[in-house]
Amino acid sequence: MPLTLAAEAEGVGRTTIYEAMEADAAILERITRARAIGAKTLTVLAKSGEKGSAAALWFLERRYRDDYAPPKKEDVQPAEVNITIVGGLPPRPKGDVSPP
């Protein structure tokens, strides 16, 4: 859940939560840890293949795009393949009527 919504659900305003994070390293650490635990829980569910795994993966791909989203097509470079035929092609079998 987004941080601001979680804070508002607990009666803490958006500005207050960010000011608290800036002023108190312990609060920032607890929020960072909570986010990591949430991502870990979703990762375990996504890898399990059980009910809800597709939804967990969907969320991870969108919330943590750099770590979980599949690469974009433009990011995938085709491999260059070079083929060298040594000694030429084998002779055509007798009776082969395929075009040359």
N, C-alpha and C positions, 0 to 999 in steps of 0.2 A: 504494500500500500504506500502511496506517496507520503513522504514525511509530513507535508503540510496537512494532509487529510488525517493522518494518525494523530497529529498534535491537536487539531481541531476537534476530533472525536473525544479527546481527553480534556477538552476545555481550555487548551492552550492556543493562543493566537499564533498566526503565521510569523509575525514580526518577533514575538517573544521567543519562539523556538530558535530562530536564527541568531538572535542576540545572545541567547543562552549558550548556543554552540560556540559562538565567537569568544565569549567571556570565560567559559569553563571547559578546559580540555577533557575533563572526565565525562562531561555530557556528550561532547563530540565523539569520544571513544566508544561510549555505550551505543550511540546511534550507528556508528560505523560497524560495530560488532553485530548489532541487531540486523542490519542490512546483509551482512555476510552470512549470518545464520539462516536468514530467509532464502538467500540465493542458494546456499548449500542444500537446504531442505527441498527446494524446487528441483535442483539438479538431480538429487537422489530419486525423486519421484519421476522425473523425465526419463532417466535411464532405466527405471524399473519396468516400464512397459505396462504398468498396471493402470487401472481406471484413473483418469486425471493426468496421465503422463503427457498426452498431447497438449493439453491446456497449459501444463507447467512449462513445456518446451516453448510454446507460443509466447508465453509471458517472458521467459528468459531471453528469447531472440529479440524481443522488442525493448525490454528494459536494459539489458546488458548486451547491446548490439555488437560491440567490438569483440566480445568474448564468445558469444553464442550464435550469432547470425551466420548463415551460410555465406560464402564469399559471393560477391556480385560477379555477374558474367564478365564484366570488363576487367575484373581483378584476376581472372583465370586466363593464363596465357597458354595457347596451344603449344604443344611440344613440337620441336622441329625434328623431322625424321629424314635421314639420308639413307638411300638404298643404293648399293653398288652391286652390279651383276658382273661377276668375273667369268670369263670364258664364253660369254654369249648365251643365248637361249638354246634349250635342247631342240633337236630337230623335230619337225612336225610329224606326228604319226601318219602312216600311209592311210589314205582314204579319208583324211580329215578335210571337210569341206567348209570349215569356218573361214570367214574372211581373213585376209592376211593382216 
